[in-house]
Amino acid sequence: MAHRARARVTLSFLSRFQHPAQVVVSGFLLAIVIGTGLLSLPATTESGERPRFSDALFTATSAVCVTGLASVDTGTHWSVFGHVVIAVLFQVGGLGIMTLATLFAVVVSGRLGLRARLAVAAETKTLRVADVRRLVRNVAIFSLVCEAIAAAVLTARFAVAYEQPLGRALYWGLFHSVSAFNNAGFALWPDSLTRFAADPWITLTAAIAVIVGGLGFPVVFELARGWRRPRTWSVLTRLTLMVTAVLLAAGTIIMTFSEWDNPRTLGALPDGRARLLAGFFAAVMPRSGGFNSVDVGQMRPETWLVTDVLMFIGGGSAGTAGGIKVTTFGLLAFVIWAELRGEARVNVGHRRVPEGTQRQAVAIALMAVGLVVSGTFVLLVMTEHTLDRVLFEVISAFATVGLSTGITADLPPAAHVIMVVLMFVGRIGPLTLGTALALRERTRRYELPEERPIVG
């Protein structure tokens, strides 16, 4: 009886919201509030003193939104307890508030109501409401298994190659594996992973975890079911894999070429293999990974520009990555291609893409551009930093990446508030936020006369 009563309370809470997206927004806000409260405790700092509220809020938002930007050094400012709080926050943010809430509901009640299923479907982007319970279970198992594998590799490497005690090696391995898979970008060293730039066991493990976590759970599950039958793949899987492969290949080539002889980045590495490894790592991390194996602040402006583009695009839908998503970018490319060819319909493979999905992609891209431009303008007014550095930080915050040219910690408190807003909106998605703020959906019951304006 007690577990049924708890289930009724949970579903009663969900029923207070008129749209599932509102639950998603409220869930993330609640996690940030709780995280800020915990990180405000004196026990979370290495010095034992109560941290500034702005630092606690910024770090909690960055962790829940799996961004990785920091106003203070994560490794030295926060204590072990603080690290645990941060790790729990980006684990919660990576899986999704509604995914964890649904897991709790399954445990206490063994069944889900329709409204609860709709709520988690809004977070995980599932297409069939009936599959929500099974999806959430698979997401949790898949996430924990991937994190455990990455943690085992990292722990062994830290213990054997760097002669760390087993306890410390395990601590480092767990923290960075969870951070990598959830695309959080938090590291326990002030220079991120630059000390391991030439170590493929560390950097490739982190890169693979970032890629797998950023593909998106629906894509991973579809590949697990039918990886031998590419012709049966959905449009989502086709777009995600195709655009991801193109961006990784192009990004690696451009990053490596532009920074090859830069003595402050790739040029400082011992040989060509290490440089190529660092170039690939630099191409993977803008997906939303947030780690860096070379000093981002010393990169050339053209490399920053390429990184801006990769960060803005981000990773796969319904995964741990941020940005407008590779599916949005790929779909817009197909829309442009169809328009150039004069085709009335947009086709991807042997499937036609609905017009509503096309409008959604355009809306997400344009809202993202508007937020980035607005945030950049405000920060330029508040600070004296140059446009290229400010734009980099803004896109990194909005796309929940975590890469930085080194100016985030020096920003004034008011600028940190702007960054907090950008991280929050970037994590839940502009379209989700807009939907949550709309208390009622309006359906037009008539059609107006058609008129074609001049475009271009």
C-alpha positions in Angstrom: 0.0 0.0 0.0 2.8 2.4 0.8 4.5 2.0 -2.6 1.1 2.7 -4.3 0.7 5.8 -2.2 4.1 7.1 -3.2 3.4 6.4 -6.8 0.1 8.4 -6.6 2.0 11.3 -5.1 4.6 11.2 -7.9 1.9 11.0 -10.7 -0.1 13.7 -8.9 2.9 16.0 -9.0 3.2 15.3 -12.8 -0.5 16.0 -13.4 -0.1 19.6 -12.1 1.7 20.5 -15.4 -0.2 21.1 -18.6 2.6 20.0 -20.9 5.4 17.3 -20.4 8.0 19.9 -21.4 7.1 21.9 -18.3 8.1 18.9 -16.1 11.5 18.7 -17.9 12.2 22.4 -17.3 11.1 22.2 -13.7 13.1 19.1 -13.1 16.3 20.7 -14.3 15.6 23.8 -12.2 15.1 21.7 -9.1 18.3 19.8 -9.7 20.2 23.1 -10.1 18.7 24.5 -6.9 19.6 21.4 -4.9 23.1 21.3 -6.4 23.6 25.0 -5.6 22.5 24.3 -2.0 24.9 21.4 -1.6 27.8 23.2 -3.2 27.2 26.1 -0.8 28.2 24.0 2.2 31.6 24.6 3.7 32.4 20.8 3.4 32.4 21.0 -0.4 35.5 23.2 -0.5 39.1 22.2 0.1 39.7 25.1 2.4 36.6 24.3 4.5 35.2 27.8 4.0 31.8 28.5 2.5 32.1 29.2 -1.2 30.7 32.2 -2.9 27.1 31.7 -4.0 27.9 32.7 -7.5 30.5 29.9 -7.7 28.1 27.4 -6.3 25.4 28.4 -8.7 27.7 28.5 -11.7 29.2 25.1 -10.9 25.9 23.4 -10.2 24.4 24.7 -13.4 27.4 23.7 -15.4 27.3 20.2 -13.9 23.5 19.6 -14.2 23.7 21.0 -17.8 26.7 18.8 -18.5 28.7 21.8 -19.7 32.1 21.7 -17.9 32.7 25.5 -17.7 34.0 26.5 -14.3 34.4 29.8 -12.5 36.9 28.1 -10.1 39.4 25.3 -10.5 37.5 22.0 -10.0 40.4 20.0 -8.7 41.8 22.4 -6.1 38.9 24.5 -5.0 36.4 21.7 -4.3 37.0 18.9 -1.8 36.4 15.2 -2.3 32.8 15.7 -1.1 32.4 18.6 -3.6 33.7 16.4 -6.4 31.2 13.7 -5.5 28.4 16.3 -5.6 29.5 17.6 -9.0 29.8 14.0 -10.4 26.3 13.1 -9.2 24.9 16.3 -10.7 26.4 15.7 -14.1 25.3 12.0 -14.0 21.8 13.2 -13.2 22.0 15.8 -16.0 23.3 13.4 -18.5 20.7 10.8 -18.0 18.0 13.4 -17.8 15.8 14.4 -14.8 12.8 12.7 -16.3 14.6 9.5 -17.0 15.7 9.2 -13.4 12.2 10.2 -12.2 10.7 7.4 -14.3 13.1 4.9 -12.9 12.0 5.9 -9.5 8.4 5.5 -10.4 9.0 2.1 -11.9 10.8 1.0 -8.7 8.1 2.2 -6.3 5.0 1.4 -8.3 5.9 -1.1 -11.0 3.8 0.8 -13.5 3.6 4.2 -15.1 0.7 6.5 -15.9 0.2 8.0 -19.3 1.2 11.5 -18.2 4.4 10.2 -16.6 5.3 8.4 -19.8 4.6 11.6 -21.8 6.9 13.5 -19.5 9.9 11.2 -19.9 9.2 10.9 -23.7 9.6 14.7 -23.9 13.1 14.4 -22.3 14.3 11.3 -24.2 12.7 12.1 -27.5 11.1 8.6 -27.8 8.6 8.2 -30.6 6.4 5.5 -29.0 5.0 6.3 -25.5 4.4 2.6 -24.8 8.2 1.9 -25.0 9.2 4.5 -22.3 9.7 2.1 -19.4 11.8 -0.3 -21.4 13.8 2.6 -22.9 14.6 4.1 -19.6 15.8 0.8 -18.2 18.0 0.2 -21.2 19.3 3.8 -21.0 20.3 3.3 -17.4 22.0 -0.1 -18.0 23.8 1.1 -21.1 25.1 4.2 -19.4 26.4 2.4 -16.4 28.0 -0.3 -18.4 29.8 2.2 -20.7 30.9 4.2 -17.7 32.2 1.1 -16.0 34.2 0.0 -19.0 35.8 3.5 -19.4 36.5 3.7 -15.7 38.2 0.3 -15.7 40.5 1.3 -18.6 41.4 4.7 -17.0 41.9 3.2 -13.6 44.3 0.6 -14.9 46.2 3.2 -16.9 46.5 5.6 -13.9 47.6 2.8 -11.6 50.1 1.1 -14.0 51.6 3.8 -16.2 51.5 6.6 -13.7 52.1 4.6 -10.6 49.1 6.0 -8.7 47.7 4.2 -5.6 44.7 2.0 -6.5 42.3 4.2 -4.5 43.4 7.4 -6.2 43.5 5.7 -9.6 40.0 4.4 -9.1 38.8 7.9 -8.0 40.3 9.5 -11.1 39.0 6.8 -13.4 35.4 6.9 -12.1 35.2 10.7 -12.1 36.5 11.1 -15.6 34.7 8.2 -17.1 31.3 9.5 -15.9 32.3 13.0 -17.0 33.3 11.8 -20.5 30.3 9.6 -21.1 27.9 12.3 -20.0 29.8 14.9 -22.1 30.3 16.9 -19.0 33.9 18.0 -19.5 34.8 18.3 -15.8 38.4 17.3 -15.0 40.4 17.2 -11.8 43.4 19.1 -13.2 43.5 22.8 -14.1 44.9 22.0 -17.6 42.2 19.4 -18.2 43.9 16.4 -20.0 46.8 18.3 -21.5 49.3 16.2 -19.5 48.0 13.1 -21.2 48.0 14.6 -24.8 50.3 11.9 -26.1 48.7 9.0 -24.2 46.2 7.2 -26.4 44.9 5.0 -23.5 43.6 8.1 -21.7 42.6 10.4 -24.6 41.1 7.7 -26.9 39.1 6.2 -24.0 37.7 9.6 -23.1 37.0 10.4 -26.8 35.2 7.1 -27.4 33.1 7.6 -24.3 32.2 11.1 -25.5 31.3 9.9 -29.0 29.2 7.0 -27.7 27.4 9.1 -25.1 26.8 11.8 -27.7 25.3 9.6 -30.4 22.0 9.5 -28.7 20.3 6.5 -27.0 17.8 5.8 -29.8 20.6 5.6 -32.4 22.7 3.3 -30.1 19.8 1.0 -29.5 18.8 0.8 -33.2 22.4 0.0 -34.1 22.4 -2.7 -31.4 19.3 -4.3 -33.0 20.1 -3.9 -36.7 23.7 -2.9 -37.3 24.0 -5.6 -40.0 21.0 -4.1 -41.9 21.8 -0.5 -42.8 18.9 -0.3 -45.3 16.5 -0.7 -42.4 18.0 2.2 -40.4 15.7 5.1 -39.6 16.3 8.7 -40.9 17.5 9.6 -37.4 20.2 7.0 -37.4 21.3 7.7 -41.0 21.6 11.4 -40.4 23.4 11.0 -37.0 26.0 8.6 -38.3 26.5 10.4 -41.6 26.9 13.9 -40.2 29.0 12.6 -37.2 31.4 10.8 -39.5 31.8 13.9 -41.8 32.3 16.3 -38.9 34.8 14.1 -37.1 36.8 13.5 -40.3 36.7 17.1 -41.5 37.4 18.4 -37.9 40.4 16.2 -37.5 41.9 17.3 -40.8 41.3 21.0 -40.2 42.4 21.0 -36.6 45.6 19.0 -37.3 46.5 21.1 -40.3 45.8 24.5 -38.7 47.7 23.7 -35.5 50.4 21.4 -36.7 53.3 23.9 -36.5 51.8 26.0 -33.6 54.6 25.7 -31.0 52.0 26.4 -28.2 49.6 23.6 -29.1 50.3 20.6 -31.5 53.8 21.8 -32.3 54.9 21.2 -28.7 54.1 17.5 -28.9 57.0 15.0 -29.5 56.0 13.4 -32.8 53.5 13.2 -35.6 51.5 10.4 -34.0 51.0 12.5 -30.9 50.0 15.5 -33.0 47.5 13.5 -35.0 46.1 12.0 -31.8 45.7 15.5 -30.3 44.1 16.8 -33.5 41.5 14.0 -33.4 40.9 14.7 -29.7 40.4 18.4 -30.5 37.8 17.5 -33.2 35.9 15.1 -30.9 35.6 17.4 -27.9 33.5 20.2 -29.5 30.7 17.6 -29.8 30.0 18.6 -26.2 32.9 16.6 -24.6 34.6 19.7 -23.1 38.0 18.1 -22.4 41.1 19.5 -24.0 44.6 18.0 -24.5 46.2 21.2 -25.8 45.8 24.8 -24.5 42.6 26.1 -26.2 43.6 29.7 -25.3 46.8 29.3 -27.4 45.0 28.1 -30.5 44.9 30.2 -33.7 41.8 32.2 -34.5 40.9 30.0 -37.5 40.9 27.0 -35.2 38.6 28.8 -32.8 36.2 29.5 -35.7 36.1 25.8 -36.7 35.6 24.8 -33.1 32.8 27.4 -32.8 31.0 25.7 -35.7 31.5 22.2 -34.3 30.3 23.2 -30.9 27.2 24.9 -32.3 26.3 21.8 -34.2 26.9 19.5 -31.2 26.1 15.8 -31.1 23.2 13.4 -31.5 19.6 13.9 -30.3 18.4 12.3 -27.1 22.0 11.8 -25.9 24.3 13.6 -23.6 25.7 16.0 -26.1 24.5 19.6 -26.6 24.3 22.0 -29.6 21.5 22.2 -32.1 22.2 18.5 -32.8 23.7 16.8 -35.9 20.3 15.7 -37.0 19.1 19.3 -37.1 22.2 20.3 -39.1 21.9 17.4 -41.5 18.2 17.9 -42.1 18.8 21.6 -42.9 21.4 20.6 -45.4 18.9 18.3 -47.1 16.3 21.1 -47.1 18.8 23.4 -48.8 19.7 20.6 -51.3 16.1 20.0 -52.1 15.4 23.7 -52.6 18.4 24.1 -54.9 17.2 21.2 -57.0 13.6 22.6 -57.1 12.1 19.6 -55.3 8.9 20.1 -53.4 9.6 17.4 -50.9 12.7 16.7 -48.7 13.8 13.1 -48.9 16.5 11.4 -46.8 17.4 8.0 -48.2 14.1 6.4 -49.1 12.0 8.4 -46.6 10.2 11.7 -46.9 10.7 14.2 -44.1 7.4 15.8 -42.8 7.2 19.6 -43.2 6.6 19.9 -39.5 10.0 18.4 -38.8 11.6 20.7 -41.2 10.0 23.7 -39.5 11.2 22.4 -36.2 14.8 22.2 -37.4 14.6 25.8 -38.8 13.1 27.0 -35.5 15.8 25.4 -33.4 18.6 26.7 -35.5 17.3 30.2 -35.7 16.5 30.4 -32.0 20.0 29.1 -31.2 21.6 31.7 -33.5 19.5 34.4 -31.7 20.5 33.3 -28.3 24.2 33.1 -29.2 24.2 36.6 -30.8 22.3 38.1 -27.9 24.6 36.5 -25.3 27.7 37.6 -27.2 26.4 41.1 -27.5 25.7 41.4 -23.7 29.1 39.9 -22.7 30.9 42.3 -25.1 29.1 45.2 -23.4 30.0 43.8 -19.9 33.6 42.9 -20.5 36.7 44.1 -22.4 37.5 40.8 -24.1 37.7 40.5 -27.9 34.8 39.2 -30.0 36.5 35.9 -30.9 37.0 34.9 -27.3 33.6 36.0 -26.1 31.9 34.3 -29.0 33.8 31.1 -28.2 32.7 31.2 -24.5 29.1 31.9 -25.4 28.8 29.1 -27.9 30.6 26.7 -25.5 28.0 27.6 -22.8 25.0 27.4 -25.0 26.1 24.1 -26.6 27.0 22.8 -23.2 30.5 22.0 -24.3 32.8 23.4 -21.6 35.8 24.4 -23.7 37.2 27.8 -22.8 39.8 30.2 -24.0 40.5 31.0 -20.4 38.3 34.0 -19.8 35.3 32.3 -18.0 36.9 32.5 -14.5 37.7 36.2 -15.1 34.2 37.3 -16.0 32.2 39.5 -13.6 29.4 38.0 -11.6 26.7 39.5 -13.9 28.4 37.8 -16.9 28.3 34.5 -15.0 24.6 34.9 -14.6 24.3 35.3 -18.4 26.4 32.2 -18.9 24.2 30.3 -16.4 21.1 31.2 -18.5 22.8 30.1 -21.7 23.8 26.8 -20.2 20.3 26.1 -18.9 18.6 27.0 -22.1 21.2 25.1 -24.1 20.7 21.9 -22.1 16.9 21.8 -22.2 16.7 23.1 -25.7 15.2 26.3 -27.0 12.2 24.6 -28.4 11.5 22.7 -25.2 11.7 25.9 -23.2 9.4 27.7 -25.6 6.9 24.8 -25.4 7.0 24.7 -21.6 6.3 28.4 -21.4 3.2 28.1 -23.6 0.4 27.1 -21.2 -1.9 26.0 -24.0 -1.4 24.9 -27.6 -3.4 26.8 -30.1 -4.8 25.1 -33.1 -6.0 27.3 -36.0 -9.4 26.0 -37.2 -9.3 27.8 -40.6 -6.8 28.5 -43.4 -6.0 32.0 -44.7 -5.5 32.8 -48.4 -2.1 31.9 -49.7 0.3 34.6 -50.9 4.0 34.1 -51.8 6.3 36.9 -50.8 9.6 37.6 -52.5 12.5 35.8 -50.8 16.1 36.7 -51.3 
